[in-house]
Amino acid sequence: MPINRRTILPVVGAAAIVGAAGYAGRRLWRAPLAAQAQNPAQASTQAPPPAPAAPAQPTPSGPQYTARTLGADSAPVKVHEYFSLTCTHCAHFATAIMPRVKQAFVDTGKVQFIYHDFPLDQVALKAAQVARYLPGAEYYPFIEALFASQDDWAFQPGEDYHASIFKYAALAGMDRGTYETAWNDSALAQFIVTAQKQAETLYKIDATPTFIIDGKVFPGALEYDDFAAKVTAAAGD
């Protein structure tokens, strides 16, 4: 059945998602964590706590569970980005800021991006599942294409999200069978949501995008000069 309206993720605890008003304001906050969050200026100076111990259950296996990165593993600065494919601020960063960041820092070997799914709704979750079924080399171009055309596939009244997302997956080389497998992969969906809940608990993330640079948490779509300054500071230059 095609998803024709955005629905709140039912498995992310009691957190609610701001609806149409949140989109109109071009800021997507999650409640009640957003109401309890610290002042962003304070949060940005705090180092995240150590990662939790590995869970007792078997670790999922398969390429769809591996880390999604952009840039050299040897890059001295690691930037963790928590994003939702239906977040307008994430789209702004991806389309207006990231091209300059990529040219100046990623392509020069100074920064590696590590991507973390933080879906704000069911549509973003499904799109994230599909993205993870693409080969690693196609991941970044695919999410960039979705961000660049977000108004076309994510916000049209009466949109058939299943059909519209497939158009972009097909352009990335995904066949229909793989697409259906990705769309219906409940284990992968649970994996993404579990990681999201851990990020909420560990790093107090309640908005997208959020960046962790050199152990410091920065919520919001950073403009280029601000991002460059934080990366430079992290590199010790």
N, C-alpha and C positions, 0 to 999 in steps of 0.2 A: 504494500500500500504506500503510495507516495506521501511524503510529509508535506502538508500544505499550510501549516502554520507552525510557528516557533513554539516549542514546549520546553518547560524548565526541566533540567536534568533531575530525575527522580531519585538518584542515588547519591547526591552530594549533601547528605545530612539535612539540616533544617535551613540551609542557606537559600535565600530567595534571590531572584535576579530582577533587576530593574527592567521594566518593559519598554513600551514605546517612548515614554518620556526620557528614559535613559539614552535611547538611540538618538532622539532629537537633540539632546544635549551633548552628543558626541563623546560621552563618557560612560563606561560600563563598570559599575560598582556592584559588588556582591554584598548582600546583607544576610545576617546581622554582623558578619565580620567587619564590614566596612565601618559600621557605627562604632565598633570597638577598637578599630585600628589606631595606632599611635599617629601623632603628627608626622607627615612624610619627611619633614626635615630631621626629625629624631630617628625615624626608621632607617633613613639612608646612611646613618653612621654606625649602625649596628651590624656586626658580623653574624652571619647565620650560625646556628648551632651545628654540631657535627651531624652527619647523616645518620639516620637510625640504623640499627642492626638489621641485617637481611631477614625477611620474614621466614617463618618456618615452612610455609608451603613451597612446593617446587617453583623455581624461577621459570617463567614462560620462555620458550625457545622459538626461534624463527626470526627471519630478517625484519619482520614488522615490529619487533620489540627492541631492536638495537637503537642506539643513540643516533639522533639526526643532527649533523653538524655541518658547518660551512667554514672552510679555512683549514690551515695546516695543523696537525696534531702538535707540532713543535712550537706553535705560536705562544709567546710568553704571557699573553693576556687572554683569559677565558671569559667570555661574556655569555651568561645564561639568560635567555629570553623566554619569558612565560607569556604566551599569546593565545588569542582565540581568533579563528578565521572569520568570525562574524563581528569582530570588534573594529569599529571605525578608527579608533586611535591607532590600533595595530596596523591598519591599512595605510594610515598617514605615514607612520614610520617606515613601513615597507616600501612605499612608493616615492616618498619625498626625501627621506633621510638615508635609508639604507643604501641606495646606489652610491652616494658619496662615501659612506662608511666603508662599503665593500672595496671601493677603489683605493681609498687611503690607508685602510688598516687590514682588511682581509687579504686582498690580492698581494699585498706587500709582506705577508707572513707575520704581521704584528698581533693579529687578533684571530681567535677562533670563536665562532658563535656555536653555542649548544642550545638547541631548540627544545622547549618543553610545552607540550599541549596543555592548555588551560581553558577548555571549551566552556563558554558561557551559556550554551543552550544545546539542544539536541542536534540542530543543523551543523553547528561547529564540530560537535563530536563525530558525526558521520563523515564530515569532510576530512577531519583529522585521521580517521580510520583509513579512508581512501588514500590519503597522502602517504601513510606509512606502508601501504602495499606497493608503492612505486619503488623502483630501484633507487639506491641512495643518490645517484647522480641526477635523478629527475626530481628529487624532493624539493629542493630550493626553487627551481624554476616553476614547479607546480603551485607551491604556496604563494609565490610572487604573482603568478597569473591570477589566482583566486583573489588576492588582495587588490590587484589592479582593476579587476572587473567586479568588485564586491557588490556594487549597486545593481549589477545585472542579474546575479544569481542569488543574492542573499536577501534582498529587501523588496522585491517586486510583489505586489498584492497577488495572492492566489498562486504563488510560485510552486511549481513541482520540483522540489529540491533534489529529489532522486534523479530526475531527468537532466536538470540543469548542471549539476555537478559532474554527471557522466560526460557531458560535452567536453569539459576541460580535462577529465581523466583520459578520454579517448585521444585528445590532442597530444597528451603526454605519452601515448603508446599503450594504454591499458585496454585490454579486451573486456568484453561484456561479462564473461564468466568470472574473471578476476575481480571485476568491479562489484559484482553481486556478493562474492565471497567476502570482500572487504567491508561492504555495507552491512552485512549480517553477522560479522565476527563479534559475538558478544563477549568473548574472552578478551579480545583486544580493547573493546569498549571499557570493560571493567578495569583493565590494566591502566588505561589512560585516566579514568576517574579516580582510581586509588592513588596514583601519583599526584593528581591534582589535590586531593584531600591532604596528602602528606605535605605538599607545598604550602597549603593554607595553614597547617598546624606548625610547621617548622619555621617558615619565613614570614608568616602573617600576610601572605599575598592575598589581596582582595580586589585588585584591579588589573586590567590588562591594557597595554603591555606593562610588565614589570621586568626590570633587568637586575641581575646580580653581577657586579663587577668587583673583582678583588675582594670578595666577601662582604660587600656592602649592597644593600637593597635600595633600588631606585624605582619607585612606581611612576608610571606615566610615560608618554611618548616623548623621549628626550629630543630636543632639537640638535642639530649637528654640532654646533660649537660646544654645547654642554656635554654631549656624548664624547666628543674628541678630548675635552679637558679631563673627563673621568678616566678615559683609557690611558691618556698620557700620564696621569697621576699614578695609575695602577702599574704602569711600566717603569715608573721611577725616572722618567725622562725630565 
